[in-house]
Amino acid sequence: MKVKRSAILFLLQVALCIPLLAQSWPEASAEARAGVRWWWLGSALNDADMRWSLQEYARAGIGTVEITPIYGVQGNEANELSFLSPPWMKMLHDVEQEAQADGILVDMNCGTGWPFGGPLTPIDEAACKAVFLIDTVATGDSPSRQLDGKERPYAQLLCERRYPLGGHREQVIQLYQSRTQQMVKRAAPGGEGYVIDHFDRQAVRHYLERFDHAFAQSGTPLPHSFFNDSYEVYGANWTPTLLREFRQRRGYALEERLRELLGLVDDGNQVLSDYRETLSDLLLENFTQQWTAWAHSHNSLTRNQAHGSPANLLDVYAAVDIPEIEGFGLSVLGIKGLRTDDGFTRRNDSDVSMLKYASSAAHVTGKRFTSSETFTWLTEHFRTSLSQMKPDLDLMFTCGVNRMFFHGTCYSPPSAPWPGWKFYASVDMSPTNSIWRDAPYLMQYIERCQSFLQMGQPDNDFLVYLPVRDMWRQRLAPGERGLLMQFDIHSMARKAPRFISSIRRIDSLGYDCDYISDRQLQRVRVVDGALVTEGGTRYRGLIIPSGTTLSPELERLLSGLAPFVVYGEDETGMSRLAVAEPMRTRLHLRAIRRRNEVGYHYFIANLTPDDVDAFIPLAVPFASVTWFNPMDGSTAPALVAGGAIRIRLRSGESRILVVSPNAPAKDDIAAPAQPLPASGESAGAFIDLTNRPWTLSFLESAPRVERTFRLSRLQTWETLDDDSARVTMGTGVYTTTFAMKRCDLSGGSWMLELGDVRESARVYLNGQFLGCAWAVPFSLPCRDALKAGRNTLRIEVTNLPANRIAHLDRMDVPWRRMKEINVVDINYRPTKYVRWTPVPSGLNSEVRLVRSGDSILAR
């Protein structure tokens, strides 16, 4: 009887969830809101300004701050707090209390700057390296080569091996253990010192003891999670226990294979691969797993960037609670109307293949979140718009990211002269940036998307084996220089070209995938006709990418999975196990699909130059289908005909699609009376407002613009005959009036098309707020705001800080006051902006009212 009652209750819950999910947005947690890396320059905080900063972040919609202390501000040494000192811990405690009151989670870098290290790291626990001296001598003679002078205080001879060459000559190889002497980069006061040896268990344990002591003595609660930035330990290719660990793990002595290790004898680079695998094991076990266990002992989580490390990225990502990837640069997508800012951007090295490492580990091991360091060096300082952020964010979402962090914002007291305190490489999501005014609309978009992306379970089609040993067997440089292989974002195209090609091919065929390592593959089971990973995630098959070496160990693992294994990017083999997603193959949309308790939901983004409008079937069964628009929070039933769903997305647009096998939908569902976006020549009637008289005044401006301008047609304000307008940063208000006939209001819906907006626009029609246009396409539905007779249109446009900062440089205002690297350009060179040409500000093209007799399905 209890079983029957439980079954009935479960069915009732599911039945109640179906209409709720079909109509309502998921309840958003703090994790669904955007996070931000919070740079503490010199940790020079005070209570009043700290509270003001957190309240500003909360008002904008930020849900997490990640504290990362770095170098200070020139002349502000008296206010700096030494890292983990009692005053520093008191400030952290106060931050935690204020953040809790504001609904914000607090994360913390487990160090200052990066990588881990500091004043308590002794030289014998600092990052370690091998030094090889190779010489040719007469048999029995001593080698003549000597250590470099800078190595002598630290180097220790581990072994010497001699190899006969014939003719009474021999080759001598001496192996020394030394220290890299790398110091913590961008260290905060109290954080300066050597970088730790990440392969040394004792060094890592001693490093973490400093935190134990600081938190225990101060009584400060530990943060929600501890963070570790990308692995930027340079030249660290050794650790004191390596020879012993190598022998135990690989079954032979590395010191007896030095010539093979260095490539002086050809063994197919097997010793080199074994050496790299040993380093990978040591980094995983002695650093990542130990660090995570330590955090868990304090009821905290770990968030980690594995990229850049000399390890199997999948295993290291899987060893933490929240794996994190990084976007680095601006993706060139060709989206219609998106400003590219030629010459002031750098290419994004984080393509689809790179972005999926962190999410793959999370999906395979059943972790809820995949985070991202987002918008690193997206464009040059002071030139990044909200519209430029969205496509790269959408790309990350489609690759499994569901917990984004801005990179970043600096703590800056309100009293600091503009532009305030700045970090050297950042999108600068801060209250001193003009884009902050409309940033809450981006924050709402992020929250809506992530509330869905964090719900349910991943539903990617295939696992793809990561052939890391094939990568490790590559020797990319001769001798000692070729030992260390670090999987950093910028060099993956060189280190994993065949794997990248395989992933792109799978993606082009309409399938989604997650990568899996050897360790993770050992735990895969076959359950009910599917592959199930250790985290309980189901997949339809496993792909062994082209070029993979099938070792006996791998063949043994695959033998039990044989019916589900596809070798190479075999389209027939894939189609035997899974259904390709037509929206990807036919429309070239980016999408990710997740399971939920009543069906599936998709996040879909049109990152192509083309508008799309087509009826498309789905790869999963459906009956009821609902569109959710994360731009404005609206929902609408999808139009269904002949077992296909109509997808209409303009270039740059994104939507969430919720599908359920329940509550069958009839063909040709009537959609709500909202306008379809205009689509080039297919648009209906339009009214061009561009050449009408407009007034332009300034709601906010710095420097102050006093005048009100009467324009005969639209123009951007840096072109006006006014010195202040040419250099100001702020919000200009464009106003015009126009007449509508009563007959124009029938027979269709109207959209306001703003064209090229520089950079975001809040729009009011007859006093009714239509919304904020902050991303392409810059268009808003007029809904019921239009009326017969006289209509008044008000558009509040906010520009970038670029013209104002260039003006300060031309005036020789000394605003660059940060220590160490200060503010540099995208190529890490000191720069001034005196030669910047004025950036367009305001409405930069046509403004039109466009009528369509159709109804919107995806808005």
Secondary structure, DSSP 4 states (H G I P E B T S, - for coil): -HHHHHHHHHHHHHHHHHHHHHHSPPPP-GGGSEEEEEEEETT---HHHHHHHHHHHHHHTEEEEEEEEE--BTT-GGG---TTSHHHHHHHHHHHHHHHHTT-EEEEESSSSBSSEETT--GGGB-EEEEEEEEEEETTPPP-----TTTTTT-EEEEEEEEEEETTEEEEEEEEEEE--PBPBTPPTT--SEEB-TT-HHHHHHHHHHHHHHHHHHTPPPPSEEEE------S--B-TTHHHHHHHHHSS-GGG-HHHHHTSS-STTHHHHHHHHHHHHHIIIIIIIHHHHHHHHTT-EEEE--TTSSS-HHHHHHTSSEEEEEEESB-----TT----TTSB-B----HHHHHHHHHHHHHHT-S--EEEEEETSBSTT---HHHHHHHHHHHHHTT--EEEEEEEE---TTSPTT-S--SS----STTSGGGGTHHHHHHHHHHHHHHHTSSEE--SEEEE--HHHHHT---SSGGGGS-----GGGHHHHSHHHHHHHHHHHHTT--EEEE-HHHHTT-EEETTEEE-TT--EESEEEE-TT----HHHHHHHHTTGGGEEESS-HHHHHHH----HHHHTT--EEEEEEETTEEEEEEE--SSS-EEEEE--SS--SEEEEE-TTT--EEEPPEETTEEEEEE-TT-EEEEEEESSSPPPSSPPPPS-PPPP-GGG---EEE-TTS-EEEEEEEEES-----EEESS---GGGSS-HHHHH-EEEEEEEEEEEE-GGGGSSSEEEEE--SEESEEEEEETTEEEEEE-SSS-EEE-TT---SEEEEEEEEEE--SHHHHHHHHHTT-----BSTT-SB-TTS-B---TTPPPPP-EE-S--EEEEESS--S--
